[in-house]
């Protein structure tokens, strides 16, 4: 195959601004610690005097055995700050969306109507489902249109979420308020000794940060700052300075980092908490922690013990971002309160958290010895394996039923995270060492500390498609929008699908390729670095 040289790519305005911003940081670093500010991304401290809004449980109806939900993406206004009306977007309301809930084994459908003035999509983050139902860039919902994905829930109980995924516009759509939780239940979660009354002792907590202008409008900064917009206003479930009244001895918080760029280190200054679940479901047993670090897209379920009449606050401490170049410029030095918990004078008893194994545990388990392929992914500034996202190109092809190890590395001193659609993975090792307990559970998104190698174990099951891919990408949404994303097909054994340009995708999406010429030169063979588990080269 003859390859032509890639034409020189003119730097974007934001790339120029980013270079300028980094150039301004270098003299501070060279001057020594005394010249470095505590933070240039600090968060305002609100008064905690607004009751925490609880997203309602979405209504549904079962027709011919299918549990059907309906969502409408729409415009509205929200008082993120008291007395300030901010134009926002939401599902079935002005901001965020209702909480969808379903049982393992149920067939579900969601009728998504787009009443926005822009094309959007709805991705079911963390869900195992067919690629055609995934809600990524290839499942666009035009203004006025309705999209109806349907699939069967076949994975453990977990706190998942849904959000837009239109290529090049994901950051803006999520930032304006489009997000919601999707809770899954199974036999283990139903029998567990865990707080379970939604909105009472089982509380959704969607944490996001915003920049709110003097006119009340949301501002997405375009100043070259990394890893994207870091806001001075932090909201929980859509309001700044919220409190939750606690009426039981223990309360379960389902934490979602719904921000576009900021990483949080969430915990309590005056007590420890029990981590009971990560992105994809319950741990083997509770893990007692001071705090849990959550990058954008990550979730954690924690159980907090309370005493009658006391008050405490969920706090984000200075987040350890690993070896980033300038943590003071990337949110790493910021510490602030997020949510106040107010215990009633009398509390109903709650048992210590515990649970048994699901009847599906054996079939769900991942085993490293089953892995037959290892793939390597290097994340640079805006590329994965040297490539920017091209919606008309397939980057990787996996065989259904296969177990794989993905070795993922953030090669630069900048915050990156990694999300894989369709699967929940296990973090096997970080630089050859066992992961910390907070990463011991099933995951679909993980923060990548710079210049460390994360080995992720995953299995591709059930669903195949020779045309429509799943995505893998950085979940710092500015990075994703600017090309830090790849496309993966899962196919039957013997399929003729190969990495490289996809005429079927280009025809299907009208040639949209996220800013790249799908008919132009292709650099490399599309595989990226890849080898089998025994070290033989492929491709």
C-alpha positions, 0 to 999 in steps of 0.5 A, a space after each residue: 500500500 502506498 501512503 501519501 504524506 498528510 497535508 500540514 494541518 493549520 493550528 486551530 484558534 484554541 490550539 494557539 490559545 493553549 500554547 499561549 496559556 502553557 507559555 505563560 505557565 512555564 515562567 512560573 514553574 521556572 521561577 520556583 514554588 514561591 511564584 506559583 499561585 495556590 490556584 487559578 481555578 478556585 471555586 466560590 463557597 456558597 451558603 448551603 441553604 437550598 434543598 437538594 433537588 431530587 431528579 424524579 424517577 422516570 415514568 414508564 409503561 410495559 407494552 408487549 413485554 418492553 418497558 418503555 420510557 420517553 425523554 424529550 430534550 428541551 430548552 429552559 431556564 434554571 436558577 443554578 444560583 439563587 435569583 439568577 435565571 440561567 438558560 439551560 437544556 434538560 430532558 423533560 425539564 429545564 435541567 438534567 433529566 429524570 432517573 431511569 430505572 430497570 431490572 436485569 433481564 428486562 427489555 427496555 426502549 427509550 423514545 427520545 424526542 429532540 425539541 432542541 434547535 440543534 442535532 443531538 444524541 443520547 448515549 447510555 454511558 456504561 450500558 452493554 447494548 448493541 452498537 446501533 442503540 449506543 447513542 454515540 455520534 452515529 445515532 444523531 437525533 435531528 431537531 423535531 425527530 424521535 429516536 427509539 433504541 431498544 435492548 435487553 438489560 444484561 449486566 449487574 446492578 449499577 449506577 449508569 448515566 445518559 448524556 449527549 454524544 454528538 461529535 464536536 458538540 458533546 462538551 457544549 450539550 452536557 455543559 448546558 445540562 443534558 444528563 441523567 442517571 440510569 439505575 440498574 437493579 438485580 438479585 444481589 442489589 435487591 437482597 443487599 443491606 444497603 439504603 434503598 429508598 430513592 431520594 430519602 436514604 438512597 440519594 443521587 448526587 450529580 456534581 458539576 462545575 459552571 462559569 456563570 456570566 454577569 448576564 446569568 448565561 453559562 460560559 464555556 471558556 475558550 482561552 486555551 486552558 487545560 483540561 477544559 472549562 473549570 468553573 467557579 460555581 459547583 452545583 449538585 443536581 442543578 443548584 449551588 449550595 444544596 443541603 439534604 435532610 437525613 432521616 436514617 443512620 446511614 445514607 447512600 450517595 450515588 455520586 456522578 462526576 457530570 462535569 466536562 473537565 474537572 476532577 473531584 476528590 470527594 469525601 468528608 473532613 470529619 468521618 470516613 465512608 464506605 465505598 460500595 460500588 464503582 461505575 459498573 456495580 458492587 464491589 466484593 465488599 465495602 472499602 472504607 475510604 477518606 475520599 474517592 477521586 472521580 474524573 468526568 464520567 466516573 461514578 461511585 456509590 458511598 454509604 455515610 454514617 450519621 448521628 442524630 442532630 449533626 451536620 456534615 458536608 461532602 467536600 472535594 479536597 485537593 485532587 491528586 492529578 498525578 504528574 501533571 505539569 501545573 496542578 494549580 492551573 488544572 483544578 488540582 489545588 482546589 478544595 471546596 464543599 459540595 453538599 451539606 447533610 443535615 441529620 434529623 434529631 431522630 434517625 431510623 436504624 440502618 444496618 452495616 452495608 453488606 451484600 451477597 453474590 449475584 446468581 450471575 456472578 460466575 458468568 460476569 466474572 473476567 479472568 486474565 488468563 482468558 485474554 487472547 489479545 492485548 492492544 496498546 493505546 497511547 493518549 497524547 494531546 488530542 490523539 490516540 495512537 497518533 490519530 484524531 477521530 475520523 467518523 469514516 474510519 474504523 480504528 480497531 476490530 474485536 471478535 465477539 466473545 473475546 477477552 482482551 487486555 488494553 494497555 492505556 497510557 497518558 503520555 503527556 503531563 496533562 489530565 486525561 481519562 479513558 472511557 470504553 463504550 459497551 463494556 465494563 472493565 477491570 483495572 488489572 495493574 497500574 505500572 505493574 502494581 495492583 490498583 488501589 481499592 477504589 479502582 477494584 470494582 467494575 469500571 467503564 471510565 478511569 482517570 489516567 495519571 500521566 506517564 503511567 500504564 493502566 492494564 484494563 481487562 474486558 470482554 466483548 459479548 453478545 452484539 456484533 455489527 460490521 458497520 456501526 462501531 462503539 467509541 473509546 475516548 478521553 472523557 475530558 469532553 473538550 479533548 473528545 470533541 477535538 478528536 481524542 476518540 477512536 472507533 471499535 467494531 465488534 464482529 463475528 469470527 471470520 468477518 471481513 471487517 478490517 480497520 481503515 476507511 469505511 465506505 459504509 460509515 461515510 455513506 451512512 453519515 453523509 461523509 461527516 468525519 469530524 473535520 477530516 477528509 475521509 477520502 484523503 490519505 490514511 496514515 498507518 494501517 488503522 490498527 495502532 500498536 497491537 499484539 496478541 497475549 503471547 507477543 506476536 504482532 498482528 496486522 
